[in-house]
Amino acid sequence: MSTLIRGGRVLRPDLVKCDAADVLIEHGFIQAIEPVGLITRSDVEMIEAADRLLVPGLVNGHTHAHGGLGKGAVGDRVPLEVFLSASGAINGSRTVEDKRLSAMLTAVELVRKGCTAAYDLFVEYPVPSREGLDAVAEAYGTVGMRAVIAPMMADHTLYEALPGLIERLPSHLQEQAQQIKAAPYEASVAAARDILANWRHDRDKLRPALGPTIPLHCSNAFLVECARLAEEYDVLLQTHLAESKTQAVLGYKKYGQSLVAHLQALNVLGPRLSAAHGIWLDSDDISRLAAAGAGIVHNPMSNLRLGSGVAPARALLDAGVCLGIGTDASNTSDGQNMFEALRLAAFLSRVGDADYSRWLSTEEAFRAATEGSAKILNFDRIGRLEPGYRADILFLDIGLINYVPLRNPLRQMVLAENGAAIHSVMIDGQFVVRDRRLLTVDEARLRQEAEEAVARLDMANADAACAANQFRDLVGHFCMAHARAPFHVHRRLPDDVPPE
């Protein structure tokens, strides 16, 4: 049966017009949007949407579903590299069912906060597995979301990736660090090939990709093989690029050029590639990204949480780089709220530029969190409400106090919405959340399973956590020294501001 949504205020693609209209949906697609009462059909399911603002589902350009079981595990003053040094302790000892559970927690929070599609870099140790990625895909499928799912891979450990780090450690810890090994890149490439060759999920909603995690953490041969594999199987690539100043400084030290220039030299830079964060980029880097057709996903929540800096969103947009918005993982952003992410993206653009004409507008922030991220995911008919597009629709309650009085729906949504107004969520024309109730997952059971899993995993990873604590401050001080080194890019205040 077709569906007719009657009388909701529909946010149109120009993000200006937001009038009461009827929306006709057939086979998961929007067929028509017409003035109220103009569509006269008797063979439809009628959904009354008076007092609802209808907007496209938000699209998350970068997350990590393995972070779902890691909530609260990261200290409150932890920079990126210190967080990475404890990754094994946070994500270790997991069964396939734990991976499914973690992805389910992430997907449930995403959809409850208005996100209908996500790009997920999921980590497994020591190498990715078909079973693990299947479990993640099944979790997204059960919830009802769209997702691009990439195994996150590296063939260098943190201690191998950062030039000079091992040499700065005390001798007894040098030995421990040298004993920590990543799998050879050939093993990860073989595992990734198996995943891509045997993908059994509906690619209309669930697609595989590849995630070489951070350029410094991947050998040149590994990066080249990932690019070749992506080309062979016609899938996307995503990495973390210039997320911290430490990465940017050590990139020059290791490669004699920027991280972006390094990827370009390896022929990895191209339209298949998107990169999360993109904070410590200079104008040449941004020009290279634009020329290659690569995208950047702005992750303001984790950038602030980890003290990484503020991404140059305006410069990226001005250069023609596709800009998406992401939440990053729940263990570094403490949640999966895309409304918070897009609001912070708008506000943070005000920090580094006194010229208010260059601040991100509400339209630009919302477009990045919908159409921009949709392009990053390579889903071509999501991210806007228009005939021919998939019916991924949020129903926001405009009776909520944030919208009273209602003057400018887009502005009030972008600058004040936190997910509280989400009344219903539709994906492919089917309700996933209706009347604030999740229809696809038993949330009480999910909570019980999560609590039991965390208790078991924390016990299993206790020794790894103790071992990681030995390295914590040493890694932190090493990276702090590089974060304070002179550098031609300034993305953090106040210590990086050049004298006037």
Secondary structure, DSSP 8 states (H G I E B T S, - for coil): -EEEEEEEEEE-TTSS-EEEEEEEEETTEEEEEEETT----SSEEEEE-TTEEEEE-EEEEEE-GGGGGGTT-S-SS--HHHHHHTHHHHHTT--HHHHHHHHHHHHHHHHHTTEEEEEEEEE-SSS--HHHHHHHHHHHHHHT-EEEEEEEE-SS-HHHHSTTHHHHS-HHHHHHHHH-----HHHHHHHHHHHHHT--S-TTTEEEEEEE--GGGS-HHHHHHHHHHHHHHT-EEEEEES-SHHHHHHHHHHHSS-HHHHHHHTT--STTEEEEE--S--HHHHHHHHHHT-EEEE-HHHHHHTT-----HHHHHHHT-EEEE----HHHHSS--HHHHHHHHHHHTTTS-S-GGGS--HHHHHHIIIIIHHHHHT-TT-SS-STTSB--EEEEETTSGGGSS-S-HHHHHHHH--STTEEEEEETTEEEEETTEESSS-HHHHHHHHHHHHHHHHHHTHHHHHHHHHHHHHHHHHHHHHHTS--S---STTTT----
